[in-house]
């Protein structure tokens, strides 16, 4: 049984919020899969899903499943997105615009780079003393999770996938793509020369999440 399919040790106190969080992290899921995850009946989950649908927060789509009846997959709507951390995105976008107007494009790049340098230093300090690459990847995911990125780590062959299911600064990143470009460089810096890091999914390209494949660099 995979970690994703394993029932939670306790039923959530707020099942509707738990459903929303799970759909945000994992994408479209059926009521049966959600029920298995939470250790409740599919009927109980469907009742919550229909209530969330009435609020406009989720929608269901029938997906063909072989010879059987189509299976309904549930996913979040755009209306649900404000329920997740946004780090005051409107303010961030306005500030980026004001900085560009005040300091020009070169000045804005310098400010973003300075922020990334401070971020690299902070992550590096938090990860000091960790010896293995896996420890570093998991610590980085925890740091990002604490910042509202809903980050997870899953094993991916000989390496790992660092997954960010939510971007609390997505609007700012759309306005200033250097934020995302620098994010990849920050990850490479803090994980060290032993790691190869590549972005495989990107929200700004229309993906549901951002994902980074991390693996140990092979000796020449």
Buried (B, 14 or more C-beta within 10 A) or exposed (E): EEEBEEEEEEEBEEBBEBBBBBBBBBBBBBBBBBBBBBEBEBEBBBBBBEEBBEEEBBBBEEEEEEEEEEBBBBBBEEEBEEEBBBBBBEEBBEBBEEBBEEEEEEEBBEBBEEBBBEBBEEBEEBBEEBEEBBEBBBBBBBBBBEBBBBBBBEEBEEBBBBBBBBBBBBBBBBBBEBBBEBBBBBBBBBBBEEBBBEBEBBBEEEEBBBBBBBBBEEEE
